[in-house]
Amino acid sequence: MNNFKTVPKRSRAIRVGRALMTLLLGMTCVAHAEQRGLVPADMPESYRTECGSCHVMLPPDLLQMGPWGRIMNQLESHYGVDARIEPNTREEIESFLARHAGRAPSLVAKRSGDPLRLTETLYFHRRHGKVRPLFQNPQVASKVNCTACHVQADPGHFYGELTTLSREFLQKSNPVR
């Protein structure tokens, strides 16, 4: 008889404990997900002027340090352009990237090896898999044309408001029933 009374209390405690752990884990994941894809507040101006003058500034947490290091070591031929910078500026940018580089396993290449492009990471493919047909739209033209869908991509913010083009595509591909 005694065991019968203690089992429900213990069972209830276990259920409450599991619920609390799930809630805390969920809050942690949401907090981290909300932070990924934002340029940190301590971004040096050199990152904006050197990297953001030619292409959208990528938040450093969207690639791991390995790919960032290889990109920085190949600036003499950065996707076909000589993008070499002064040594002190390079050190400042490399330090910033090292402090904020991504660590998530999803930031590795979709196929073997480290990516040198964000668009080749598992993370990118998971986030953009359902919108792949949108890359064929002449207004988008390429998966590196971030500003076609992300309103605040230029200052380095990829979450938040979407463009009319991307909102309409999502509404057509996922109609509310």
Secondary structure, 3 states (H helix, E strand, C coil): CHHHHHHHHHHHHHHHHHHHHHHHHHHHHHHHHHHCCECCCCCCHHHHHHCCCCCCCCCHHHCEHHHHHHHHHCHHHECCECCCCCHHHHHHHHHHHHHHCECCHHHCECCCCCCCCHHHEHHHHHHHHHHHHHHHCCCCCCCCCHHHCECCCCCCECCCCECHHHHHHHHHHCCCC
